[in-house]
Amino acid sequence: MPSLDVLRIEDLVVSVDGKTVINGVSLDVSLGEINFILGPNGSGKTSLAMAILGNPKYRILSGRILFYGRDITRIDMEKRIQLGLTATFQFAPEIRGITVRELADEIAGRYAIPRARVDKLIDMLELEHLMDRQINVGFSGGERKRLEIFLTALQAPKFVIFDEPDSGVDPDSIALIGKAITYMLKWGLKGVLIITHTGFLSRHVEANRAYVLMNGKIICRGSAKRLTRHILEYGFRMCERRYRGEV
């Protein structure tokens, strides 16, 4: 029996302010999978994420986005979020006047997350020392990313796009983030797409497939372990010259 695609993108073409930023991208994430999109800065990775989420600035010229088999290409961002599609972004803002604990309790209550699960995530991501501080005020890069993962997990999403969760983050935090993402898959998360230009997180999650995006196009795809190892060793240009297809 074929696996169920939680997210499927078919020949997507996207423009911003009249400029094509995604050109014919096709990929899929099946039930329970963690997949990577790798590429250098400016390759179109975040633009692809914005198009998937339904940001109106990113105009879909052709192609389709399917979520659990439903065509969501033309529905608005709010509806996509209601369906269980969410994302974390590279730069989390500071929020003064409210503590991490207050926000976490509000979110956990709204989504009926058991207290034991909240506490486990706090321990797993080593956040206890931050819980009574204002959100992201004076936090390190690793602390900000770990908090973002924590708050996202409390929303019980069905599918998450993690945008650069390992960028500018210390190795210990990368390991903790990988552990938390794996844990999320055990209690309700149905699929994960990780956008990254380093691939370091591949050392801490059991990913399935990876895609390399350059100039708005997928230039190669294949086993996450094999492809991320190749990128870390040789870089993106070698992948472009050598493979041009399945790795």
JORAVEN-V35907 format. One line per field, one symbol per residue. phi: phi as a letter, one per 40 degrees, with the letter a starting at -180 (. if undefined). burial: b if it has 9 or more other ideal C-beta (glycine too) atoms within 8 Angstrom, else e. A space follows every 10 residues. Layout:
phi = ???
burial = ???
This chain:
phi = .cccccbbbb fcbbbbfgbc bbbgcbaabc dgcbbbbbic dgchccccdc cccgdccccc cagbbbbfgc cbdbcccdcc ccchcaabbc bcccbcgacd cccccccccc bfcddccccc cdcccfbdcb cbbccgcgcc dccccccccd cccccfccab cccfcbcgbc dccdcccccc cccdccbhcc abbbcabbgc cccbbcccbb bbbafgbcca aiddcccccc cccbgccccc ccbficb
burial = eeeebbbbbb bbbbbbeeeb bbbbbbbebb bebbbbbbbe eebbbbbbbb bbbbeeebeb eebbbbbeee ebeeeebebb bebbbbbbee ebeebeeebb eebbeebbee bebeeebbeb bbebbebeeb bebbbbbebe bbbbbbbbbb bbbbbebbbb bbbbbbbebe eebbbbbbbb bbbbbeeebb bbbbbbbebb bbebbebebb bbbbebbbbb bbebebbbbb beeeebebbb eebeeeb
